[in-house]
């Protein structure tokens, strides 16, 4: 899924590119891409460092969303298949 498709799917209104939901979805896409990259390039420690930073940023956004809008948090968790 490319960036424009993700933004269309998770945006709340027209032109919405900065809401927490959109940011979390974009970060999830980048995290999945880097995870696949690291499966083949095991010793790429610079990318691993970037992956950890992306995961931390997503974790903070999820924590913010859970605190401020629990319904939206539950929806995005289900849509992105993040928690079991």
C-alpha positions in Angstrom: 0.0 0.0 0.0 1.5 3.4 -0.9 1.3 6.6 1.1 -1.6 8.1 -0.7 -3.8 5.0 -0.3 -3.0 4.9 3.4 -3.8 8.6 3.9 -7.2 8.1 2.1 -8.1 5.0 4.1 -7.3 6.5 7.6 -8.0 10.2 7.2 -10.9 11.7 9.0 -11.7 14.4 6.5 -10.5 15.8 3.2 -6.9 16.9 3.4 -6.2 15.2 6.7 -2.6 14.1 6.7 -1.5 14.9 10.2 -4.0 13.2 12.5 -2.7 10.6 14.9 -4.5 7.8 13.0 -2.9 8.7 9.7 0.5 9.0 11.3 0.2 5.7 13.0 -0.8 4.0 9.8 2.1 5.5 7.9 4.6 4.5 10.6 3.2 1.0 10.6 3.7 0.7 6.9 7.3 1.9 7.2 7.9 -0.5 10.1 6.7 -3.4 8.1 8.9 -2.4 5.2 12.0 -2.1 7.4 11.2 -5.4 9.1 11.3 -7.2 5.7 14.5 -5.4 4.8 16.2 -6.5 8.0 15.2 -10.1 7.4 17.5 -10.2 4.4 20.1 -7.7 5.7 20.8 -8.9 9.2 23.8 -6.8 9.9 22.3 -3.5 8.8 22.5 -1.8 12.2 21.7 1.7 10.9 18.3 0.6 9.6 17.7 -1.4 12.8 18.3 1.8 14.8 15.8 3.6 12.5 13.3 0.8 13.0 13.5 1.2 16.8 13.0 4.9 16.5 9.9 4.4 14.3 8.5 1.9 16.7 9.0 4.2 19.6 7.3 7.1 17.8 4.3 4.9 16.9 4.1 3.7 20.5 4.0 7.3 21.8 1.3 8.2 19.3 -0.8 5.1 20.3 -0.4 6.1 23.9 -1.7 9.6 23.1 -4.6 8.3 21.1 -5.6 5.8 23.8 -5.6 8.6 26.4 -7.6 11.1 24.3 -9.8 9.0 22.1 -10.3 5.4 23.2 -12.8 4.5 20.4 -10.4 5.7 17.7 -7.6 3.8 19.4 -9.6 0.5 19.3 -10.5 1.0 15.7 -7.0 1.6 14.5 -5.6 -1.3 16.5 -8.1 -3.6 14.8 -7.6 -2.2 11.3 -3.8 -2.4 11.5 -3.7 -5.8 13.4 -1.3 -4.4 16.0 -2.4 -6.1 19.2 -3.6 -9.6 19.8 
